[in-house]
Amino acid sequence: MKITTQVTESDLEQDADDHQSNDVEGLKSAQHHGVVAKPYQIIMLCCSYTGTELAYGVQSAYVTPILAGLGIPLRYLTLAWAISPILGLMTQPILGSYSDSCTSRWGRRRPFIAVVVIGILIGLLATGFGRDLGLLLSPNTMSIAIVFTLVGNGLLDYSLDASGVPCRAYLFDVTPHNQEHKYQRFAAIFASIGAIIGYLICGLNWNFTFGSVVISQNHSVFILTTFLVSILYIISLFSVKEVPFVRPTKTTSQNAIQEMRLPENNHVSTAQVQNDSMMDQHQTDEATKVNDNNSHLTAVLHAILKMPREFVILFILDTIAWIGYVCFSVFFTDFVGIEVFQGNATAPVDSAEYLLYQRGVQIGSWGLLGQAALGGAFALCLERISRRVGSRPLMVFGFGLVGLLLFIMAFVKLLSFVLTAGVLTGIAFAIIYSIPYGLVGQYHSAFKDDPRWNTRGYGIDSAILNVCMYTGQLTVSFCVGGIVEASGTRDAAAMIMGGCMITSSILSLFIIEVSVKPSSPDLADFTINEEKKDNCTVASVV
């Protein structure tokens, strides 16, 4: 739309002064909802990412060995990871839709974050102490212990996964305009720090004895993790005070449109103004129909079925990458304990085979620590690298390198090579954790006038990306465990990890990138061309 009107030079000068005196960054972008965070607030907000990945790290390193120690067969062991993705596929997009329209005085995102962190804390304690609680209630059987541990792990896994929806949307809401990639990578750095802390906790010896009370390694790890996660989430919840969301009505939409109209004494044709008003009103009605009048479930189904082409490509690629990464997270320490150290998870506790397995799990945790450290360091460089080469080549190279090394790991079982492959998986971690979400944020900014995108909420789209992770978890839960057991070796898991990463590398060639100029304190959303005419200035706003 192009509007041409005549205004005096003094009018333009007054308009410029008005814009300079306001915080344009927060006013011009609807995504901010009245708040633009300061740097220290972004740091506080990202503590939630640190807490989430800290708990993920402990879960990745300990849950599979804990479940194997309870005597669960391998073909059923991976099914323990199916609870979260099944619930997530049914509830996460709806959670994102509710988050987009929540009218709580606490804001749209923080109420949901508070709920999921309670689930995380309960899940950590139930997973770490499930065996003890079960044996306390039923000393002669492991059945109750298995139930407690499975329920605790399911609650922990679901809550950790669910936290990504409101946390990412919370960060996006307060991110300066057109800097989505930068702050999503910033979040990846804090996530890597959390993973480093988690794997470091797992790699250290925490066996303590206080008088007659013996606190085992598992108990110490889960108690310490619960304490740290609670502190980190409290910091995040009090980082940025959200402005309560006010649900738009037809009256407020019409008033907003009228405020955007030009004064009556301008030289714009009445027909053009009426035409523009009708077009804007039509877009408002469409958005209202999709986001307000329909149920949240309908809004979610609409968002999934009407995914733009750019999003479809990203969704498929991200799903396959998550299958590979989840497989790595579930099997890596187990692979080191069995294939590299030749241990046995189900051997008697005092046997040499069991001790070898435990030693392998501990060494594998150090490999995961290195993976998290490299992921954080690589995330620091992501913005500069992507600026030079773009997101597409970065994803092709990152996924391709990691996939090749993981695939070779099935045939070369030297400890040094296996740990190197595990550490370099941090490259894939940094990519999968930030670039897809950053690209979606850029799509929302670049295509804000595109009818395919302007009725979509970032909360729903963030939840849809989380569906990729759930699909990966379900695939590993229902397929990979049976394949690994049928093969009789953990080598099959290594080949699946590598194959998925290599496939994601190939699909990255089809990623659609957009060029978005960074925001400035000027009228960044408009181009103003001035032309002198008599004693007036003709301003064309495109």
C-alpha positions as CSV (number, residue, x, y, z in Angstrom):
1,M,0.0,0.0,0.0
2,K,1.3,3.4,-0.9
3,I,-0.2,6.6,0.6
4,T,0.7,10.1,-0.6
5,T,-0.2,13.2,1.3
6,Q,1.0,16.8,1.7
7,V,2.3,18.0,5.0
8,T,4.3,21.0,6.0
9,E,8.0,20.8,7.0
10,S,7.1,21.8,10.6
11,D,4.8,18.8,10.7
12,L,7.6,16.5,9.7
13,E,10.0,18.0,12.2
14,Q,7.4,17.7,15.0
15,D,6.8,14.0,14.0
16,A,10.5,13.3,14.1
17,D,10.8,14.9,17.5
18,D,7.9,12.8,18.8
19,H,9.5,9.5,17.6
20,Q,12.9,10.4,19.0
21,S,11.3,11.0,22.5
22,N,9.7,7.6,22.6
23,D,11.0,4.1,23.0
24,V,10.3,3.2,19.4
25,E,11.8,-0.3,19.8
26,G,9.0,-1.2,22.2
27,L,6.2,0.6,20.5
28,K,6.6,-0.4,16.9
29,S,6.7,-4.1,17.3
30,A,3.6,-5.9,18.4
31,Q,5.6,-8.9,19.6
32,H,7.0,-7.0,22.6
33,H,3.6,-6.4,24.2
34,G,4.9,-3.2,25.8
35,V,8.1,-4.6,27.2
36,V,11.7,-4.7,25.8
37,A,14.1,-6.4,28.2
38,K,17.4,-4.9,29.3
39,P,20.6,-7.0,28.9
40,Y,20.7,-8.0,32.6
41,Q,17.0,-9.0,32.4
42,I,17.7,-11.2,29.4
43,I,20.5,-12.9,31.5
44,M,18.0,-13.5,34.3
45,L,15.3,-14.8,31.9
46,C,17.7,-17.3,30.3
47,C,18.4,-18.9,33.7
48,S,15.3,-21.0,33.0
49,Y,17.2,-22.5,30.0
50,T,20.1,-23.2,32.3
51,G,17.8,-25.0,34.8
52,T,16.1,-27.0,32.1
53,E,19.3,-28.3,30.5
54,L,20.8,-29.0,33.9
55,A,17.9,-31.3,34.6
56,Y,18.1,-32.7,31.1
57,G,21.8,-33.5,31.6
58,V,21.2,-35.4,34.8
59,Q,18.3,-37.2,33.2
60,S,20.3,-38.2,30.1
61,A,23.2,-39.5,32.1
62,Y,21.3,-41.4,34.9
63,V,17.8,-42.4,33.9
64,T,18.8,-45.2,31.4
65,P,21.2,-46.8,33.9
66,I,18.7,-46.4,36.7
67,L,16.0,-48.2,34.7
68,A,18.4,-50.8,33.5
69,G,19.4,-51.5,37.1
70,L,15.7,-52.1,38.0
71,G,15.8,-55.0,35.6
72,I,13.6,-53.6,32.8
73,P,14.3,-55.4,29.4
74,L,15.8,-53.2,26.7
75,R,12.8,-53.5,24.4
76,Y,10.7,-51.9,27.2
77,L,13.4,-49.6,28.6
78,T,13.0,-47.1,25.7
79,L,9.2,-47.1,26.2
80,A,9.8,-45.2,29.4
81,W,10.6,-42.2,27.2
82,A,7.3,-42.5,25.4
83,I,5.1,-40.9,28.2
84,S,6.2,-37.4,27.6
85,P,5.9,-37.3,23.8
86,I,2.5,-38.9,23.8
87,L,1.2,-36.3,26.2
88,G,3.2,-33.6,24.5
89,L,1.7,-34.2,21.1
90,M,-1.8,-33.9,22.6
91,T,-1.3,-31.0,24.8
92,Q,1.8,-28.9,23.8
93,P,0.3,-27.0,20.9
94,I,-2.9,-26.3,23.0
95,L,-0.6,-25.1,25.8
96,G,1.0,-22.7,23.3
97,S,-2.4,-21.5,22.1
98,Y,-3.5,-20.8,25.7
99,S,-0.1,-19.1,26.4
100,D,-0.7,-16.8,23.4
101,S,-4.0,-15.6,24.9
102,C,-3.6,-15.9,28.7
103,T,-5.0,-12.8,30.4
104,S,-3.5,-13.5,33.9
105,R,-2.2,-10.4,35.7
106,W,1.2,-12.2,35.9
107,G,1.3,-12.1,32.1
108,R,0.9,-14.6,29.3
109,R,3.9,-16.8,29.9
110,R,5.0,-16.8,33.6
111,P,1.9,-18.7,34.9
112,F,2.7,-21.6,32.7
113,I,6.4,-21.5,33.6
114,A,5.5,-21.7,37.3
115,V,3.4,-24.8,36.7
116,V,5.9,-26.7,34.7
117,V,8.7,-26.0,37.2
118,I,6.7,-27.6,40.0
119,G,6.4,-30.7,37.7
120,I,10.2,-30.7,37.1
121,L,11.0,-30.6,40.8
122,I,8.5,-33.4,41.7
123,G,9.8,-35.5,38.7
124,L,13.4,-35.1,39.8
125,L,12.7,-36.3,43.3
126,A,10.5,-39.2,42.2
127,T,13.0,-40.4,39.7
128,G,16.0,-40.2,42.1
129,F,14.1,-41.8,45.0
130,G,11.7,-44.1,43.1
131,R,13.6,-47.2,43.9
132,D,13.8,-46.4,47.6
133,L,10.1,-45.5,47.9
134,G,9.1,-48.7,46.1
135,L,11.3,-51.0,48.3
136,L,10.0,-49.2,51.4
137,L,6.4,-50.0,50.4
138,S,7.1,-53.4,49.0
139,P,10.4,-54.9,50.1
140,N,10.0,-58.2,48.3
141,T,9.4,-56.9,44.7
142,M,10.7,-54.3,42.3
143,S,7.2,-53.6,40.8
144,I,6.3,-50.6,42.9
145,A,9.9,-49.2,42.6
146,I,9.6,-49.5,38.8
147,V,6.2,-47.7,38.8
148,F,7.5,-44.9,41.0
149,T,10.6,-44.4,38.8
150,L,8.7,-44.6,35.5
151,V,6.0,-42.1,36.7
152,G,8.7,-39.7,38.0
153,N,10.7,-39.9,34.8
154,G,7.6,-39.4,32.8
155,L,6.5,-36.3,34.8
156,L,10.1,-34.9,34.7
157,D,10.4,-35.5,30.9
158,Y,7.1,-33.9,30.1
159,S,7.6,-30.9,32.3
160,L,11.1,-30.3,30.9
161,D,9.7,-30.5,27.3
162,A,6.7,-28.4,28.2
163,S,8.9,-25.6,29.7
164,G,10.2,-24.9,26.2
165,V,6.9,-23.4,25.0
166,P,6.4,-20.6,27.5
167,C,10.1,-20.0,28.0
168,R,10.9,-19.5,24.4
169,A,7.7,-17.4,23.9
170,Y,8.6,-15.3,27.0
171,L,12.1,-14.6,25.5
172,F,10.6,-13.8,22.1
173,D,8.0,-11.4,23.6
174,V,10.8,-9.2,25.1
175,T,13.4,-9.5,22.4
176,P,14.2,-6.3,20.5
177,H,12.7,-6.2,17.0
178,N,14.5,-8.3,14.3
179,Q,17.1,-9.7,16.8
180,E,15.4,-13.0,17.3
181,H,18.4,-15.1,16.1
182,K,20.8,-13.3,18.4
183,Y,18.8,-13.9,21.6
184,Q,17.8,-17.5,20.7
185,R,21.5,-18.2,20.3
186,F,22.1,-16.4,23.6
187,A,19.6,-18.8,25.1
188,A,21.5,-21.7,23.6
189,I,24.6,-20.5,25.4
190,F,22.8,-20.5,28.8
191,A,21.3,-23.9,28.0
192,S,24.8,-25.3,27.3
193,I,26.0,-23.9,30.7
194,G,23.2,-25.8,32.3
195,A,24.1,-29.0,30.5
196,I,27.7,-28.5,31.6
197,I,26.7,-28.2,35.2
198,G,24.4,-31.2,34.9
199,Y,27.0,-33.5,33.4
200,L,29.7,-32.2,35.8
201,I,27.5,-33.1,38.7
202,C,27.1,-36.6,37.2
203,G,30.8,-37.0,36.6
204,L,31.9,-36.3,40.2
205,N,31.8,-38.6,43.2
206,W,28.9,-37.7,45.6
207,N,28.8,-40.7,47.9
208,F,28.5,-39.4,51.5
209,T,28.1,-40.9,54.9
210,F,26.6,-38.9,57.8
211,G,26.8,-41.2,60.9
212,S,24.7,-44.2,60.1
213,V,23.0,-42.5,57.1
214,V,24.5,-43.3,53.7
215,I,23.7,-40.9,50.9
216,S,24.4,-42.6,47.6
217,Q,25.6,-41.1,44.3
218,N,22.1,-41.1,42.8
219,H,20.5,-39.5,45.9
220,S,23.1,-36.7,46.0
221,V,22.9,-35.9,42.3
222,F,19.1,-35.6,42.3
223,I,18.9,-33.6,45.6
224,L,21.5,-31.1,44.3
225,T,19.9,-30.8,40.9
226,T,16.4,-30.2,42.5
227,F,17.9,-27.3,44.6
228,L,19.8,-25.7,41.7
229,V,16.8,-25.9,39.3
230,S,14.4,-24.3,41.7
231,I,16.8,-21.3,42.3
232,L,17.4,-20.8,38.5
233,Y,13.7,-20.8,37.7
234,I,12.9,-18.4,40.5
235,I,15.5,-16.0,39.0
236,S,13.9,-16.3,35.6
237,L,10.3,-15.8,36.8
238,F,11.3,-12.4,38.3
239,S,13.4,-11.3,35.4
240,V,10.9,-9.3,33.3
241,K,7.5,-8.2,34.5
242,E,5.1,-9.0,31.7
243,V,2.3,-6.6,30.7
244,P,-1.0,-8.4,31.1
245,F,-2.5,-9.4,27.8
246,V,-5.8,-7.7,26.9
247,R,-7.9,-9.7,24.5
248,P,-8.7,-7.6,21.4
249,T,-12.4,-6.9,20.6
250,K,-14.0,-5.7,17.4
251,T,-14.4,-2.2,18.9
252,T,-10.7,-1.9,19.8
253,S,-9.7,-3.3,16.4
254,Q,-11.8,-0.6,14.7
255,N,-10.4,2.1,16.9
256,A,-6.8,1.0,16.2
257,I,-7.6,1.1,12.5
258,Q,-9.1,4.6,12.8
259,E,-6.0,5.9,14.6
260,M,-3.8,4.7,11.7
261,R,-5.9,6.7,9.3
262,L,-4.8,10.1,8.0
263,P,-6.5,13.4,9.1
264,E,-9.5,14.5,7.2
265,N,-7.8,17.6,5.8
266,N,-5.3,15.6,3.8
267,H,-5.4,15.0,0.1
268,V,-6.0,11.3,0.1
269,S,-8.9,10.1,-1.9
270,T,-11.9,9.0,0.1
271,A,-12.2,5.8,-2.0
272,Q,-8.7,4.8,-1.2
273,V,-9.1,5.3,2.5
274,Q,-12.3,3.3,2.5
275,N,-10.7,0.6,0.5
276,D,-7.7,0.4,2.9
277,S,-10.1,0.3,5.8
278,M,-12.1,-2.5,4.3
279,M,-8.8,-4.5,3.7
280,D,-7.6,-3.9,7.3
281,Q,-11.0,-4.8,8.8
282,H,-11.0,-8.0,6.7
283,Q,-7.6,-9.0,8.0
284,T,-8.7,-8.2,11.6
285,D,-11.9,-10.2,11.2
286,E,-9.8,-13.1,9.8
287,A,-7.4,-13.0,12.7
288,T,-10.3,-12.8,15.2
289,K,-12.0,-15.8,13.6
290,V,-8.8,-17.9,13.9
291,N,-7.5,-16.8,17.3
292,D,-10.4,-15.6,19.3
293,N,-13.8,-17.0,18.4
294,N,-12.6,-20.6,17.7
295,S,-11.5,-23.0,20.4
296,H,-7.8,-23.4,21.2
297,L,-7.9,-26.8,19.6
298,T,-9.3,-25.4,16.4
299,A,-6.6,-22.7,16.4
300,V,-3.9,-25.4,16.8
301,L,-5.3,-27.6,14.1
302,H,-5.5,-24.5,11.8
303,A,-1.8,-23.7,12.6
304,I,-0.7,-27.2,11.8
305,L,-2.7,-27.8,8.7
306,K,-1.9,-24.3,7.3
307,M,1.8,-24.4,7.9
308,P,3.6,-22.2,5.3
309,R,6.1,-23.9,3.0
310,E,9.0,-22.4,4.9
311,F,7.8,-23.9,8.1
312,V,7.0,-27.3,6.6
313,I,10.6,-27.8,5.4
314,L,12.0,-26.7,8.8
315,F,9.5,-29.0,10.6
316,I,10.6,-32.1,8.6
317,L,14.3,-31.4,9.0
318,D,14.0,-30.6,12.7
319,T,12.0,-33.8,13.4
320,I,14.7,-36.0,11.9
321,A,17.5,-34.1,13.7
322,W,15.7,-34.6,17.0
323,I,15.4,-38.4,16.3
324,G,19.2,-38.5,16.0
325,Y,19.8,-36.3,19.0
326,V,17.4,-38.1,21.3
327,C,18.9,-41.4,20.4
328,F,22.3,-40.0,21.3
329,S,21.1,-38.7,24.6
330,V,19.4,-41.9,25.6
331,F,22.1,-44.4,24.5
332,F,25.5,-42.6,24.7
333,T,26.5,-43.3,28.3
334,D,25.0,-46.8,27.9
335,F,27.0,-47.3,24.7
336,V,30.2,-46.3,26.5
337,G,29.5,-48.6,29.4
338,I,28.7,-51.7,27.3
339,E,30.5,-51.4,24.0
340,V,33.7,-49.6,25.1
341,F,34.1,-50.8,28.7
342,Q,32.5,-54.2,28.1
343,G,30.3,-53.8,31.2
344,N,26.9,-55.2,32.1
345,A,24.1,-53.1,33.5
346,T,22.1,-56.1,34.9
347,A,25.1,-57.9,36.5
348,P,25.2,-58.2,40.3
349,V,26.0,-54.9,42.0
350,D,29.4,-56.1,43.4
351,S,30.5,-57.9,40.2
352,A,33.4,-56.7,38.0
353,E,31.0,-56.3,35.0
354,Y,28.7,-54.0,36.8
355,L,31.5,-51.9,38.1
356,L,32.9,-51.6,34.6
357,Y,29.5,-50.5,33.3
358,Q,29.2,-47.9,36.1
359,R,32.7,-46.6,35.2
360,G,31.7,-46.4,31.6
361,V,28.6,-44.4,32.5
362,Q,30.7,-42.0,34.5
363,I,33.3,-41.5,31.7
364,G,30.4,-41.1,29.2
365,S,29.1,-38.3,31.4
366,W,32.4,-36.5,31.0
367,G,31.9,-36.9,27.2
368,L,28.5,-35.3,27.5
369,L,30.0,-32.5,29.6
370,G,32.4,-31.8,26.8
371,Q,29.5,-31.9,24.3
372,A,27.7,-29.3,26.3
373,A,30.8,-27.1,26.7
374,L,31.4,-27.2,22.9
375,G,27.7,-26.5,22.3
376,G,28.0,-23.4,24.4
377,A,31.2,-22.2,22.8
378,F,29.8,-22.9,19.3
379,A,26.6,-21.0,20.2
380,L,28.8,-18.0,21.0
381,C,30.1,-18.1,17.4
382,L,26.8,-18.9,15.7
383,E,25.7,-15.4,15.1
384,R,29.0,-14.3,13.5
385,I,29.3,-17.5,11.5
386,S,25.7,-17.4,10.2
387,R,26.2,-13.7,9.3
388,R,29.1,-14.7,7.1
389,V,27.9,-18.0,5.6
390,G,24.1,-18.1,6.4
391,S,22.1,-20.6,8.4
392,R,21.8,-23.1,5.6
393,P,25.5,-23.9,5.1
394,L,25.9,-23.9,8.8
395,M,23.3,-26.6,9.2
396,V,24.6,-28.7,6.3
397,F,28.1,-28.7,7.7
398,G,27.2,-29.1,11.3
399,F,24.7,-32.0,10.9
400,G,26.9,-33.7,8.3
401,L,30.1,-33.7,10.4
402,V,28.4,-34.9,13.5
403,G,26.4,-37.6,11.6
404,L,29.5,-39.0,10.0
405,L,31.4,-39.3,13.3
406,L,28.4,-40.9,15.1
407,F,28.0,-43.5,12.3
408,I,31.7,-44.4,12.3
409,M,31.5,-44.8,16.1
410,A,29.6,-48.1,15.6
411,F,32.8,-49.5,14.0
412,V,35.6,-47.7,15.8
413,K,35.2,-48.2,19.6
414,L,38.3,-46.6,20.8
415,L,37.5,-44.5,23.9
416,S,39.2,-41.5,22.5
417,F,37.3,-41.6,19.3
418,V,33.9,-42.3,20.9
419,L,34.4,-39.4,23.4
420,T,35.5,-37.1,20.5
421,A,32.4,-38.0,18.5
422,G,30.3,-37.4,21.6
423,V,31.9,-34.0,22.3
424,L,31.5,-32.8,18.7
425,T,27.7,-33.5,19.0
426,G,27.7,-30.2,20.8
427,I,27.7,-28.6,17.3
428,A,24.4,-30.2,16.5
429,F,23.1,-29.3,19.9
430,A,23.8,-25.6,19.4
431,I,22.2,-25.7,15.9
432,I,19.1,-27.7,16.8
433,Y,18.5,-25.6,20.0
434,S,18.6,-22.2,18.4
435,I,18.5,-21.9,14.6
436,P,15.0,-23.4,13.9
437,Y,13.4,-21.1,16.6
438,G,15.4,-18.2,15.3
439,L,14.3,-18.8,11.7
440,V,10.6,-19.0,12.8
441,G,11.1,-15.7,14.7
442,Q,12.6,-14.2,11.5
443,Y,9.7,-15.6,9.4
444,H,7.2,-13.9,11.8
445,S,9.1,-10.6,11.3
446,A,9.7,-10.8,7.6
447,F,6.3,-12.1,6.6
448,K,4.2,-10.0,9.1
449,D,2.1,-8.7,6.2
450,D,1.8,-12.2,4.6
451,P,-1.7,-13.7,5.3
452,R,0.0,-17.1,5.7
453,W,1.9,-15.8,8.8
454,N,0.0,-12.8,10.2
455,T,-2.6,-14.9,12.0
456,R,-0.1,-17.2,13.6
457,G,1.1,-16.9,17.2
458,Y,4.7,-17.5,18.1
459,G,3.6,-19.6,21.1
460,I,1.8,-22.0,18.8
461,D,4.7,-22.2,16.4
462,S,7.1,-22.7,19.2
463,A,5.0,-25.6,20.4
464,I,4.8,-27.0,16.9
465,L,8.6,-27.1,16.8
466,N,8.5,-28.9,20.2
467,V,6.4,-31.5,18.4
468,C,9.5,-32.3,16.4
469,M,11.2,-33.2,19.6
470,Y,8.3,-35.3,20.8
471,T,8.2,-37.2,17.4
472,G,11.9,-37.9,17.9
473,Q,11.3,-39.2,21.4
474,L,8.4,-41.4,20.2
475,T,10.4,-42.8,17.4
476,V,13.3,-43.7,19.7
477,S,10.8,-45.1,22.3
478,F,8.8,-47.4,20.0
479,C,11.4,-48.3,17.3
480,V,15.0,-47.9,18.3
481,G,14.8,-50.1,21.5
482,G,13.4,-53.0,19.5
483,I,16.0,-52.5,16.7
484,V,18.9,-52.4,19.2
485,E,17.6,-55.5,21.1
486,A,17.1,-57.4,17.8
487,S,20.6,-56.6,16.7
488,G,22.1,-57.7,20.0
489,T,24.5,-54.7,20.1
490,R,24.4,-51.0,20.8
491,D,26.1,-50.4,17.4
492,A,22.6,-50.1,15.9
493,A,21.9,-47.1,18.0
494,A,25.1,-45.4,16.8
495,M,24.2,-46.0,13.2
496,I,20.7,-44.6,13.7
497,M,22.1,-41.5,15.4
498,G,24.5,-40.9,12.5
499,G,22.0,-41.7,9.8
500,C,19.5,-39.2,11.1
501,M,22.1,-36.4,11.4
502,I,23.3,-37.0,7.8
503,T,19.7,-37.0,6.5
504,S,19.1,-33.6,8.3
505,S,22.3,-32.3,6.7
506,I,20.9,-33.1,3.2
507,L,17.5,-31.6,4.0
508,S,19.2,-28.4,5.2
509,L,20.0,-27.6,1.6
510,F,16.3,-26.8,1.1
511,I,16.0,-24.4,4.1
512,I,14.5,-21.0,3.1
513,E,16.4,-18.0,4.6
514,V,15.1,-14.5,4.8
515,S,17.0,-11.2,5.1
516,V,15.7,-9.0,7.9
517,K,17.3,-5.6,8.6
518,P,18.0,-5.0,12.3
519,S,15.8,-2.4,14.0
520,S,16.9,1.2,14.5
521,P,15.4,4.1,16.5
522,D,14.1,5.6,13.3
523,L,11.0,4.7,11.4
524,A,12.4,1.3,10.5
525,D,9.2,-0.1,9.2
526,F,8.7,2.6,6.7
527,T,10.6,4.2,3.8
528,I,10.0,8.0,3.6
529,N,10.8,9.8,0.4
530,E,10.7,13.6,0.6
531,E,10.1,15.8,-2.4
532,K,10.0,19.6,-2.3
533,K,6.9,21.2,-3.7
534,D,6.3,24.9,-3.3
535,N,6.5,25.5,0.5
536,C,5.4,22.0,1.3
537,T,7.0,18.6,1.5
538,V,5.3,15.7,-0.3
539,A,6.0,12.5,1.8
540,S,5.5,9.1,0.2
541,V,5.2,6.4,2.8
542,V,5.6,2.9,1.4
